[in-house]
Amino acid sequence: MRFIFMLGGLGVALALPVQARAEVFEMDGHFPAPFRDVSLARSIGVDRIGGRDGMALSLALEQLLSRRGPDGRPHFDLIALSRNGPDADAIVSGMADATIRKSDVKRTVEECADKQASICPKKEKVDIICAQEVVSFSSTLRVARSDDGRILYTQTRPQSDTIVTCPKDKTRRNPKDSIDRMVRTAADRFVDDIVPRHERYRIRLREGRDGMDKAMGQAFKDSIRLSQRDPAAACAQWDGMNRDRPGHPSLLFNLGLCAERDGDYAQAERLYAQAGKAQEDIDRVRDLTIGREDAQARAADQ
């Protein structure tokens, strides 16, 4: 992978492996939600979520859906559903249940062979019986359009956690804490599915010089260093090199990054295709194109 996403809205960075000292371009853009049909709704309401943990999940969803985005307002208008309206464009419903299955489990531990000694001269392995609790959580969430009932989203996501407590353990994990965490995870995953993202991200430049003569290779190496201080100047140099000796994959790819940095996603896609082996980059700029169009359409309607 060549990129690092930094989720500006959440203040979280997802660091993906990159080569040491690799040069990058830092950019930002709008990415569409995985379930775009839901994301295009203007308003959303959380209907009844059944099950023992349905209320907890419902409250977690409402809290996340009311969170402000990069523009200072939530992505959806969050509507409290009632018989008298108003109706939301999209309605969330579902189920959430946790179960705890208890059993005994054998564990092998080391204990002092001479329990009377103040300093243990020898240890031995012994079998002990510990208490095991398997926490299973399942959530199903569905989104339907309010006007025609069309199902826009349905996902079931199971989660589980195993807690083992032995007689001499000083601390004991509470199954309720596991359930609370699973509820939050289910809510987070749902919102990630339906809310577009405005992100800062970094893409690694291509630095390969195979096929360049010595002079061009040195100039290209110098331009890569320059890109971290003055990206626009580096882009101009790559454009000049490509005009003189067109078609080198590293030049084409880096010029694609220049176009992406400037928001010219169509040109970026063409350059990535010419550079070869860049399908993930082509997919990214296609997503950026859709994400920008959606963001512009939403802004125009506000």
ChimeraX attribute file (.defattr): number of C-alpha atoms within 10 A of each C-alpha:
attribute: neighborCount
match mode: 1-to-1
recipient: residues
	/A:1	9
	/A:2	16
	/A:3	19
	/A:4	19
	/A:5	18
	/A:6	20
	/A:7	16
	/A:8	16
	/A:9	15
	/A:10	11
	/A:11	8
	/A:12	10
	/A:13	13
	/A:14	11
	/A:15	11
	/A:16	10
	/A:17	10
	/A:18	15
	/A:19	8
	/A:20	6
	/A:21	6
	/A:22	13
	/A:23	19
	/A:24	22
	/A:25	18
	/A:26	18
	/A:27	17
	/A:28	18
	/A:29	18
	/A:30	20
	/A:31	23
	/A:32	24
	/A:33	20
	/A:34	13
	/A:35	16
	/A:36	18
	/A:37	14
	/A:38	23
	/A:39	22
	/A:40	21
	/A:41	17
	/A:42	16
	/A:43	17
	/A:44	27
	/A:45	25
	/A:46	21
	/A:47	17
	/A:48	15
	/A:49	22
	/A:50	17
	/A:51	16
	/A:52	13
	/A:53	19
	/A:54	21
	/A:55	15
	/A:56	17
	/A:57	27
	/A:58	22
	/A:59	16
	/A:60	18
	/A:61	21
	/A:62	17
	/A:63	12
	/A:64	15
	/A:65	24
	/A:66	14
	/A:67	13
	/A:68	13
	/A:69	18
	/A:70	13
	/A:71	10
	/A:72	8
	/A:73	11
	/A:74	15
	/A:75	24
	/A:76	22
	/A:77	16
	/A:78	18
	/A:79	19
	/A:80	14
	/A:81	16
	/A:82	10
	/A:83	6
	/A:84	6
	/A:85	9
	/A:86	11
	/A:87	17
	/A:88	22
	/A:89	19
	/A:90	29
	/A:91	23
	/A:92	21
	/A:93	18
	/A:94	21
	/A:95	20
	/A:96	24
	/A:97	18
	/A:98	23
	/A:99	15
	/A:100	17
	/A:101	10
	/A:102	14
	/A:103	11
	/A:104	13
	/A:105	14
	/A:106	12
	/A:107	12
	/A:108	11
	/A:109	11
	/A:110	11
	/A:111	14
	/A:112	15
	/A:113	14
	/A:114	13
	/A:115	12
	/A:116	8
	/A:117	10
	/A:118	7
	/A:119	9
	/A:120	12
	/A:121	10
	/A:122	12
	/A:123	13
	/A:124	11
	/A:125	11
	/A:126	12
	/A:127	11
	/A:128	12
	/A:129	13
	/A:130	17
	/A:131	14
	/A:132	18
	/A:133	21
	/A:134	16
	/A:135	20
	/A:136	19
	/A:137	21
	/A:138	19
	/A:139	24
	/A:140	19
	/A:141	19
	/A:142	18
	/A:143	23
	/A:144	19
	/A:145	19
	/A:146	16
	/A:147	10
	/A:148	7
	/A:149	11
	/A:150	11
	/A:151	15
	/A:152	16
	/A:153	18
	/A:154	14
	/A:155	13
	/A:156	13
	/A:157	14
	/A:158	15
	/A:159	16
	/A:160	15
	/A:161	14
	/A:162	15
	/A:163	15
	/A:164	17
	/A:165	17
	/A:166	17
	/A:167	9
	/A:168	7
	/A:169	9
	/A:170	7
	/A:171	8
	/A:172	10
	/A:173	12
	/A:174	10
	/A:175	19
	/A:176	12
	/A:177	10
	/A:178	19
	/A:179	23
	/A:180	15
	/A:181	12
	/A:182	23
	/A:183	26
	/A:184	17
	/A:185	16
	/A:186	24
	/A:187	24
	/A:188	15
	/A:189	11
	/A:190	22
	/A:191	16
	/A:192	14
	/A:193	18
	/A:194	22
	/A:195	22
	/A:196	22
	/A:197	21
	/A:198	22
	/A:199	19
	/A:200	17
	/A:201	19
	/A:202	18
	/A:203	20
	/A:204	18
	/A:205	21
	/A:206	18
	/A:207	18
	/A:208	14
	/A:209	17
	/A:210	10
	/A:211	10
	/A:212	14
	/A:213	9
	/A:214	10
	/A:215	9
	/A:216	14
	/A:217	16
	/A:218	13
	/A:219	14
	/A:220	22
	/A:221	14
	/A:222	13
	/A:223	20
	/A:224	24
	/A:225	13
	/A:226	17
	/A:227	18
	/A:228	14
	/A:229	10
	/A:230	12
	/A:231	19
	/A:232	15
	/A:233	13
	/A:234	22
	/A:235	22
	/A:236	14
	/A:237	21
	/A:238	22
	/A:239	18
	/A:240	13
	/A:241	17
	/A:242	17
	/A:243	10
	/A:244	9
	/A:245	12
	/A:246	12
	/A:247	15
	/A:248	17
	/A:249	23
	/A:250	21
	/A:251	27
	/A:252	24
	/A:253	27
	/A:254	27
	/A:255	25
	/A:256	29
	/A:257	30
	/A:258	23
	/A:259	19
	/A:260	23
	/A:261	18
	/A:262	12
	/A:263	18
	/A:264	15
	/A:265	22
	/A:266	15
	/A:267	17
	/A:268	26
	/A:269	24
	/A:270	15
	/A:271	23
	/A:272	24
	/A:273	18
	/A:274	16
	/A:275	19
	/A:276	12
	/A:277	12
	/A:278	15
	/A:279	11
	/A:280	12
	/A:281	21
	/A:282	20
	/A:283	12
	/A:284	15
	/A:285	24
	/A:286	17
	/A:287	18
	/A:288	21
	/A:289	19
	/A:290	16
	/A:291	21
	/A:292	17
	/A:293	15
	/A:294	19
	/A:295	17
	/A:296	12
	/A:297	12
	/A:298	14
	/A:299	10
	/A:300	8
	/A:301	7
	/A:302	6
